[in-house]
Structure formats: structure tokens, C-alpha cells
Amino acid sequence: MLSAALLVLAMTPAGDDTIFQDGFDAAIECPAGRQALADFAYGGDNSLRNRYNVDVTNWDNIWGHATALDAVVPFPGRANAVPIFLNFDPAGYVAAHFDVPIGMLPNTYGWIAQTEYNHEADLTAAISPVCGDFSPAAQHCFSQGTGGANLVPWSVPPPNTFCALQPGVGYYLNLKVTDSSGCEASGCVIGTANNLHIP
């Protein structure tokens, strides 16, 4: 049975304790402008089906699919994934979270290529443990792409010339449109391709 003292303590305002203050969740969330949903077509998918309202806050939902109907493959995703954003928000950004598996072997590496086809805009990209961070501490973890360019090659070292990822750690692939002049008002069509090397 609760005593009156405990009941009074439980009803006392939280003061500086951020766990119980309004807006706590917002404090740990991403900066404003994060795109949460997008529509996709798939290069090489002969079913001609698209996926709509896909949660793009998670890497697996983007590069874990090669068709509109296949099962998801977690990070690093499918080597044959060629998802085409049909409505990338030119005024916002995508922050796709992923966790590097604990058992991922050294010399595993890959990158997302921005395709030359389905290309209405170039992307700026960064890998960071922080959502929406386009100024990571390691220069290898940042790139400003052009059609056909690789966006932030990553690796479980070696090689050490790529953005180094540590097994068991969570990261974000942060993407934003560099120049939206070629985009429609409803969003940019941007093709991507997942490239992997798994020893």
C-alpha cells in the first residue's frame, strides 16, 4: 500500500528531470525536415509494381528490397537493390537508420551509388551516428554526389579509406538534395543502387 509521502512524491512536478518533461522525445529525435515516407520504383523489377508510403527512416526499408514484393534483407541490404525514389523531398532530408551487425566481418564494404538514369537532382550524403548530421567528424563519411557517383563508401575496416563502421553500432545515412532545380514540386525522382562486397 502506498504511503501518503510516496503519493505526494509521485505527484511532485519533475523539475529539471528531462525524462518526465514534455518534449523529451522531441529532444532525442532528428532535426526538423526529416522525410519519413517515400514512394519507390525498382530498377530491373519486371513486375512494374511500386511501393508506396515506405518508411524511409530505416535503411532496410530502402536498400533491403530489390522488388516491390520481396522480403526485406537487413543492413547491408540486397546487392541487387536499385530503388528509385519517386518523391524525394527537395526541401527536406532522409535519415535512414541502420545497425551494423555484431558479427560483420572485416573487409566488408559497400556504397550507395546515385544512378545516372532517373536523376533529377544530386545528393549530399553523410554517415553519422547522429540523425540529420551533414558534418561528420571523419571526412571519409561525407560526399556531395553527382549522377553515377558513389555516396559515402563505407567499410568495416579495412579498407581504411572508406567511412569506418564499427560492428554493433547504429548509424544514419543522411541524404539531402544538393540542387533541386531539376525537380518537380511534388518531389525529386532519384535513382540509387546498393553496391556490396561481403568476404
Buried (B, 14 or more C-beta within 10 A) or exposed (E): EEEEEEEEEEEEEEEEEEEEEEEEEEEEEBEEEBBBEBBBBBBEBEEEEBBEEBEBBBBBBBBBBBBBEBEEBEBBBBBBBBBBBBBBBBEBBBBBBBBBBEEBEEEBBBBBBBBEEBBBBBBBBBBBEBBBBBEBEEEBBBBBBEBEBBBBBBBBBEBEEBBBBEBEEEBBBBBBBBBBEEBEEEBBBBBBBBBBEEE
